[in-house]
Amino acid sequence: MSEEWVTMQEAANRLKVNRNKISRLASRGAIKSRENPLDARVRLVDLIEIRALFEKYGSRLGDDEDE
């Protein structure tokens, strides 16, 4: 399986969603994330994995009921 690791912000920009949505998915374990070797404060996510999830479940994936 291919991987394209980008920052959460970059993934959010490319998918036109809020960065918090990407962060929620990662913290819930719905998507893989890893530490950025260049900056430990920034987490990286696999854009290809997230795109596949959004294609399967739609962009509302990860939304909280109270939003």
N, C-alpha and C positions, 0 to 999 in steps of 0.2 A: 504494500500500500504506500502511495506517495505521501509525503509530508511537506508542508510549507509553514515553518514556524515564524510567526510575526508577533508583535506586541499586541496586547488586548486592544489598545487604542487603534492600531492599524487595522486589526480585524473588524472592529466596530465601524471604522470609516469605510472600509471596502464593502461591508454588508449593509451599510446605512442603518445601523442600529446604535443604541446607546451603549457606551462602554460598560456600564453597570450590568447590562444583560449578559455580556460576555463573562464578566467577573462572577456573576451569580451562577452561571452554568459551570464554571471551573470550580467554584467553592462547593457546589453540590455534587461534584464528581461526574457530571454529565459529559464533560469534555476533558481531555488531557491538558495539563499545563506544566510548565517547567521553568526553572529559574533562568534568567538571561545571564550567560557567562560574562557578559560585559558590564552588567549593572544588576546587582542582586535585588534592587528595589523593584525591578520590572519583571513581570511574568510573561512568558511566551505561550502562545496557543497555536494549535495546528489549524490553519485556515481551511484546509481541504476537509478536515473532519467537521468543522463548524458548518461549512457550506452544505455538506451532505445532510447534516441534521436539519438545517433550515429547509432544504429541498424536501425532505421526508415529512417534517412536522410543521413547517411554516414558520414565519418570523415571530409568531407569538410565543414560541418555545422559550421557557425560562421566565416569562412574565409572572409577576405576583398578582394575586387576585385583587389586592387593594390599590393597584396602580391605575 
